[in-house]
């Protein structure tokens, strides 16, 4: 019975952590549909937070690659006074990147709903 209580407590803590993380990310970033993303990303900084090999395989035309793994060293390459449009493969990583940028003083942060996997617009790939 004690094992059951231990498992239950771990499960409740994990769920609470997931909910708090979700709410913090939701507060830090605005998620946009592809149509909304297209309307604004040309006037903003478009950042692909996937790894370089994924970026080389195909990325949204006009985007810069700053992988999440390099963000702590490279975030100053992103201007805080301009909107930041983020995307990754499926939408999970860009939320964590947005949370990091929010802590560093960035306020105008958006992410692509569904990530690059759902993107049907123009792309560029290295041949």
C-alpha positions as CSV (number, residue, x, y, z in Angstrom):
1,X,0.0,0.0,0.0
2,X,2.9,2.4,0.8
3,X,4.3,1.8,-2.7
4,X,0.9,2.8,-4.2
5,X,1.0,6.1,-2.2
6,X,4.5,6.7,-3.4
7,X,3.6,6.2,-7.0
8,X,0.5,8.4,-6.6
9,X,2.6,11.2,-5.1
10,X,5.2,11.0,-7.9
11,X,2.4,11.0,-10.5
12,X,0.7,14.1,-8.9
13,X,4.1,15.9,-8.7
14,X,4.8,15.1,-12.4
15,X,1.4,16.3,-13.5
16,X,1.7,19.5,-11.4
17,X,5.1,20.2,-12.9
18,X,3.8,19.6,-16.5
19,X,0.8,22.0,-15.9
20,X,3.0,24.7,-14.4
21,X,5.5,24.4,-17.3
22,X,2.7,24.6,-19.8
23,X,1.2,27.7,-18.2
24,X,4.6,29.4,-18.0
25,X,5.3,28.7,-21.7
26,X,1.8,29.9,-22.6
27,X,2.4,33.2,-20.8
28,X,5.8,33.7,-22.5
29,X,4.9,33.0,-26.1
30,X,1.9,33.5,-28.5
31,X,1.2,30.5,-30.6
32,X,0.2,31.4,-34.2
33,X,-1.4,29.4,-37.0
34,X,0.6,29.2,-40.2
35,X,-1.5,32.0,-41.7
36,X,-0.9,34.3,-38.8
37,X,2.8,33.4,-38.8
38,X,3.1,34.2,-42.5
39,X,1.4,37.6,-41.9
40,X,4.1,38.7,-39.5
41,X,7.3,36.8,-39.9
42,X,8.8,39.0,-42.7
43,X,8.8,42.0,-40.4
44,X,10.4,40.0,-37.5
45,X,13.4,37.9,-36.7
46,X,12.6,34.4,-37.9
47,X,14.6,31.9,-35.8
48,X,14.8,28.1,-36.4
49,X,15.8,26.5,-33.1
50,X,16.4,23.0,-34.5
51,X,19.9,21.6,-34.9
52,X,22.1,22.6,-37.9
53,X,21.6,19.2,-39.7
54,X,17.8,19.6,-39.5
55,X,18.0,23.2,-40.7
56,X,20.2,22.2,-43.6
57,X,17.7,19.5,-44.6
58,X,15.0,22.2,-45.0
59,X,13.9,25.4,-43.3
60,X,11.5,28.3,-43.8
61,X,12.8,30.7,-46.3
62,X,14.4,33.7,-44.6
63,X,15.0,32.0,-41.2
64,X,18.2,32.0,-39.2
65,X,19.4,28.9,-37.3
66,X,20.1,29.3,-33.6
67,X,19.8,25.8,-32.2
68,X,18.3,25.5,-28.7
69,X,21.6,23.8,-27.6
70,X,23.5,27.0,-28.5
71,X,21.0,29.5,-27.2
72,X,22.7,30.4,-24.0
73,X,25.8,31.5,-25.9
74,X,24.1,33.1,-28.9
75,X,20.8,34.7,-27.7
76,X,22.3,38.2,-27.9
77,X,22.3,37.7,-31.7
78,X,18.5,38.2,-31.4
79,X,17.4,41.8,-31.0
80,X,15.1,42.4,-28.1
81,X,13.4,45.4,-29.7
82,X,12.0,43.5,-32.7
83,X,9.4,40.7,-32.7
84,X,10.9,37.1,-32.5
85,X,9.2,34.4,-34.5
86,X,10.4,30.9,-33.4
87,X,9.8,27.4,-34.8
88,X,11.2,24.0,-34.3
89,X,10.2,20.6,-35.7
90,X,6.9,20.1,-33.9
91,X,6.4,23.0,-31.5
92,X,7.9,21.7,-28.2
93,X,11.4,23.2,-28.2
94,X,10.4,26.6,-29.3
95,X,8.2,27.0,-26.2
96,X,11.2,26.4,-24.0
97,X,13.3,28.8,-26.1
98,X,10.6,31.4,-25.7
99,X,10.6,31.0,-21.9
100,X,14.4,31.5,-21.8
101,X,14.2,34.6,-24.0
102,X,11.3,36.0,-21.8
103,X,13.6,35.7,-18.8
104,X,16.3,37.6,-20.7
105,X,13.9,40.5,-21.3
106,X,12.4,39.7,-24.7
107,X,8.7,40.4,-24.9
108,X,7.3,40.1,-28.4
109,X,7.7,36.3,-28.9
110,X,5.7,34.1,-31.2
111,X,5.9,30.4,-32.2
112,X,4.6,28.4,-35.1
113,X,1.8,26.1,-34.1
114,X,2.8,22.5,-35.0
115,X,6.3,23.5,-36.0
116,X,8.1,22.9,-39.3
117,X,6.5,19.5,-39.6
118,X,3.1,21.3,-40.3
119,X,4.6,24.0,-42.5
120,X,3.3,24.1,-46.1
121,X,4.8,27.4,-47.2
122,X,8.1,28.1,-49.0
123,X,11.2,26.3,-47.8
124,X,14.9,26.2,-48.6
125,X,17.1,23.2,-48.4
126,X,20.8,22.8,-49.1
127,X,21.4,20.5,-52.1
